[in-house]
């Protein structure tokens, strides 16, 4: 069982699962609200397409301001300065921290690509 005691730990486990193609584990780290709106197959499709842009190395994390929508965690990769993954992580009472949504930002003038609701 993965440690979901903080937004950064949950984000790290989620990214590890995505990088490994472990859809079951990645999906288990999403929020109840996410699961109401998206299926495991939706997440798998993103993993096979857009998420394949993520470098296969360990990212650096920064936790930003928390609000009623959740806590924002930013992941970026050394030597990949143009790729930033923004995650919104919620604290769910019985489950610990869970990923509510994310978007991938390619910092070269491209638009942000919403990945999760």
N, C-alpha and C positions, 0 to 999 in steps of 0.2 A: 504494500500500500504506500502510495506516495505522500510526502509531507505537503499539506496544503494549508499550513498555518500562517502563511503570509502571501500577499499579492505577488511578490517576486518569485517565491518558491513555486507557486502554482503556475505562473507564466513560464518559468524555466522548464518545468515538467511537461507543460503543454507543447512548447517548442521542440523539446527532445522527442516527444511522441510523433509530432508532425514530421520532423526530420527523418525519423526511423520508419515512417509510413505505418505506424501503429494507430490505426483509426479508432479502434475500440478504446484504447487508453486516452487518446486525445478527446474523444467524445465524452468519456467519463469525467473529464475535467471542465466541461462546459456547464453553464448554469441551467436551472430548470426552465427559465424563460427561453433560453436558446433552444433547448430541446423541444419546446412547444412549437417553435417556428421553423426549425431545421432538422432534417433527418441525418443519420449517420452517413447515408449515401451522399447527401449534400456536402458534408465535410470531406468525404473521400474524393469527390469530384474536384473540390478546391485543392486538396493535397496533391492530386495528380496533375494539376494545371498551374494555377497561380502560385501555390505554396512551393512549387519546385524551384522558384527563384531564390528561396532562402539559402544562404550559405550553409554548409554542413559543419560549421564550427560553432563553438560556444559564444553566444552573444554577451554583450555587456548590458546590464539593466539599470534603469533609473526609474524610481517611483515618483510620480508626480501627485498633484493635489487630489484629494479625495472629495467626493461630493455625493449627493443622493443617488446619482446614476452609477456610482462605483468608484474605484480607484484606477487611475490611468498609469499603466506601466509601459515604458518605452524600451524596446530592445534594438540595439544596433550592433553591427559586426565590425571589428577591426579589419582594415584592408578592404572593406566594402562600405565605404563612407556614404554611398548613395542609396543604401537600403535601410529603411527604418520600419519596424513593425510596432504599431501602437495597439496595445491591448487594454480593454476595460475589464476589470476583475471585480466581482461582487463577493461579499461575505454572506454565505447562506448558513443559517443557524446550525443545521445538522450535518452539513457536508463540508464545511470549511470554505475557503476561497475558491471560486469558480470563474472561468472565463465567460464573460457575457458577450463580448464582441471584439472585433479586431479589424484593422485595416493595414494594408501594406503600402508604404510610400516609397516611391523611387524618386530620389531627390535629384532630378535632372530636368525639372520643368514639367514632368508628367503629373497627371492627376493622381490623387490617392485612389487606391482600389479597395473598396469595401469588401471584406472577406467574410465576416460574420456579422449578423444583425445585433 
